[in-house]
Amino acid sequence: MTGESPRFADATRDRLREALLDAAAEILREQGARQARMADVARLAGVSRQTLYQHFGSRDALVRALLLRETGRFLDAVGDAVVSHADDAQAAVAAAFEVFLAAVAEDTLVKSMMTGADGLAGLLAQHGPPLLGAAREQLVTCFHRAWPDGEPADGQLVADCVVRLAMSYLTLPGGAPELTGQSVARILGPFVLAATNTAHRPAATPAQ
């Protein structure tokens, strides 16, 4: 009888990891980060504490992995919103901010993770810079999905501005997500429009 293949073992391990993160998300939403215990996560996932610690060596490591997964998920939604409005740069910026701010407002776990509330301030202080860097890179990828001919430097600048503005609005909310998105788009939209229009201009003809 042959043992399981490495590919099957990897898939099984990945499914278990996702199940553990799902359980952690549910526990944190119900109890908050301060009250959540590894034993509760293991019990909900139907595994032993030893199994949980084999995948995540500590409580902080588990919360950090959950932070990265949940942030990546809603940034994917932001990217999809941008791509779906690629023909209108201002609408793309407005949609991106609306999706981002609505996700934070509607999900207490995401809000705690992004603002450092509910006992997550220490983790955010420790892992915030790498997380924001990853967010910028994901938004750069999104920029080039929407506007493949855009300049790399423009994508980097737009991503940096979006991340900084988004974090500012999380700290000091400016109203309903839809209205905030429209306000930000009035400022940032013209630059994105100029950057994407420049990408599609024909090359200048050399002087004869």
N, C-alpha and C positions, 0 to 999 in steps of 0.2 A: 504494500500500500504506500503510495507516494504521499509526501507531505504537501501542504498547501503551497501554491506558487507565491513568489514574492509579490507579484501584482495583486493577487487576491488578499494577501496579508495586509498590504498597504491600503487597499480599499476598505477592508474591515476596520483597520485602525483609524482611518479618516472618518468613517461613519460613526464610530464610537466617540471620537473627539468632537464631532458636530453635536452628537446627542448630549455630551457632557456640557458643551457650551450652551445648548438650548436649555438644559436644566438650570444652569447657572443664571441665565438671563431671566428665567421665570422666578427663581428664588430672589434675585436682586430686585425685580420689579415688585414682588410681594412684600419683602422684608426690608429692603434698603441695604446698602453696602455695609453699614455698621453692624447690622444684626445677622447678616447672612453667614452661614457656617458651611465649611466643607462637608460636614456630615449630612447636612440638609440637601446639598447638591447631589451627593452620592446616593442618598436614599431616593430622591426623586428620579434620578437616572437609572436606578435599579442596579447599581454596582457597589462594590466595597469602597471604603475610603482609600484602601491601598491602591486600587485600580485608578481612582481619581488622582492620587498623588503620583502615580507612575506617568500619567499624561501631563500633569501640571504640578511641578515640584512644590508649589506653595500657593497660598490663597492669592497673594499678589500676582503671581504668574497666571493664575486662572482669570482674574479680573482683567489683567493686561491683554490676554488673548481675546477675551470677550470684547474689550474696548476696540481692538483692532478690527475684529470681524464686523461688529455693528457699525463702526464708522465707515468701513469699506462698503457695506451694503447700502447705506443711505447716500454715500457719494456716487455709487453706481446709479441710483435713482436721479441724482442731480445731473449726472452725465447724460442719461437718457433724455432728460428734459431739455438740455442744451441741444443735443443732436436733433431732436424732433422739431426744433425751431431754428435750424441752421440757416434757413433762408431769411431770417429776420434777427439780426444781431441783438437789437434792443429787447425783443421778446425773449430771446434765449437767455439773456442776463436776468431778466425779470423772472422767468420760469425757474431758473437755477436757484435764485434766492428764495423764491416762494416755497419750492420743494424742501430746501434745506431748513428754513425756519419753521415750516409746518411740521416736519419730521421731529425736530427738537421739541416743539411745543406739545405734540401729541404723545410722545414717548418719554415717560419719566426717566427711563434708564439712559436713553441717549442724552437727554438734557443733563443728567447728573454727570455723565461721562465727559461731556463737552465743557461743562462749567466748573467741574470739580466739587459739586455739591454732594451731600449725603456721604461724607467720609471718603470721597475719592480725590480730594484735593492733593494729597501726597502723591498718588499715582500720576495725576495730571501734571504736577510739577516735575516729576521724574521723567515721564515719558511724553510730555506734551510736545517738546521740540521735534523728536523723531516722528511723532504722529502727524504734526502739522506739515512736516517735510513730505511725508507719504501722501498727505492730502493734496499738497501742491502738485506732486508728480502725477497723481491720478487726474487732477484737473487739467494738467498739461496734455495728457493723453486724450482727455475729453475734447479739448480745444482742437486737437489735430484730427480727431474723428469727425468733428463737425465741419472743420475747414482744413482739409488735407494740405492745401497749398500755403497755409499761413506760415509766417516766419517763426522759427523756434523761439527767438527772443521775445516776440510778441506773446506767444503762448505762456512763457514763463512769467512775464509781467502781468498778464491778465490773471493767471492762477494765483500769483502772490497777492494781488489786490483783492481778489474775491475772498481768499482765506482770511486776510486781515480784516476786511469789512465784515465778513460773516461773524468772526469772533467778537468784533466790537458790538454788533447788534445783539449777540447773545448776552454780553455783559450789560448793555444798556438797551433793552428792547425798544423798538421804535414804532410799535403798533402792529396791526394785522400783517401776517406774512405777505399777502397779496399786495397791499399798499407799500410795504417796505421794499418788495421786489421791484415795483414800478418806480419808486423813488431812486433806488440804486441804479436801475437801468438808465434813467435819464442822465446820470453822471458817467457811468462806465460804458453804456451802450455805444455812444459815438466813437470811443476809442476802438472798441471791438469791431465796429462797422468799418472804420478806416483801415484797421489792420487786415480785415478779410477782403475789403475791396482792393487794397494794394496787392494782395496775393493774386488777384485775378486780372490785374492790369497787364496788357501786352508789353513786352520789353520795348524800350525806346529804340528807334531806328538810328544807327550811327549817322552822323553828319557826313555828307558826301564831300 
